[in-house]
Amino acid sequence: MRSIRLFRPEDFGALLRSYRRERSLAQAELAKQLGVSQRWVSHAENGKPTLQLGLVLRVLNELGIELTAGVGAQSDRPKPLRRARVLSIDNIVDD
């Protein structure tokens, strides 16, 4: 069994797109199979962060994808992006 880690909505979208393409399905065909709209499939594949969790879980079930959850080490997670510190050019350049 292949294991995929889902950390972001984009990860779910990539999983859904991969599933659809492996089966040579158009978004509209997959949508009909899942009982959702083509627009929902498009939003999901593009990582829309506001998809309803219940619908996402139902879709995973329909696709035969088992979702498991576990508590992993912090190093397993991608590091959040940090904002760059803004420095004054006066502090860098000597007169």
N, C-alpha and C positions, 0 to 999 in steps of 0.2 A: 504494500500500500504506500502510495506517495504522500508525503506530508508537506504541507505548505503553511507557513506562518502568515497570519493576517494581522497586521498592525494598524493599517490605515484603510479608509474606504477605497483607495486606489488599488490596494491589494485584492480586495474582494472583486473589484472591477476587472482586474487582470485575470483572476481565476475564472470568472464568468465568461470573459472574452475567449480565453483559451479553451474552455469547455465547448463553447459554441463553434469555434473554428475547427477544432478537432473533429467535429461531427458535420462539418460543412453546412452549417445552418445560417440563414440570414437572421438578423435581429427579429424580424417580424415572425419568422417560423418558430424561433425559440420562445418568443413572447406568447404565441398561441399555445405552445406546448405547456408553458408554465401558468397560463391563465392571467397574464399581466399584459400591459400595453407595450408596444414597441418603444415608446418614449421612456418607459420605466427601465427597460433593458439598456437603452442608450445611456440614461442617467447613471445606472449602476456601473456600466462598463467604464464610464468616465470618472468614477469615484465620487459621485455626489454624496456629501457627508450627511445628508438629512433623510436618507432612505429609512423607511420604517423597519425596525429590527424584526418584528414579527413576519413581515413579508420576506425579508432576507433569509430568515430561518426556514420559512416554508419553501423558498426557492432552492436552498441548499438541500433540503429533504427531497424535493421533487427530482433534483439532479442526482440523487444518490450519494451526495457528499456528506460525510460524517464530520460534524464539528465537535471538537473536543477542546477543553480549556484546561490550562494548568498554570501554576505559579512557577515562573522561571527566574533565573538569576537576572539581576539588573543588566549584566553584560549581554544578555540575549536580546535586549531591546535596542532599536536604533537610537542613537543619541539625539536629543532634541537640538534643533538649530539654535544657536545663540546669536543675539544681535551684536553687531560689531560695535566696539567702543569708539566713540567719536573723540578724537584728540585735536587739540588746538595746534595749528601749525606753529604758533609762537612757542609752545612747549618743546617742539622738536628742533627748530632751527635756532642756532646761536646768532646773536647780533654781531 
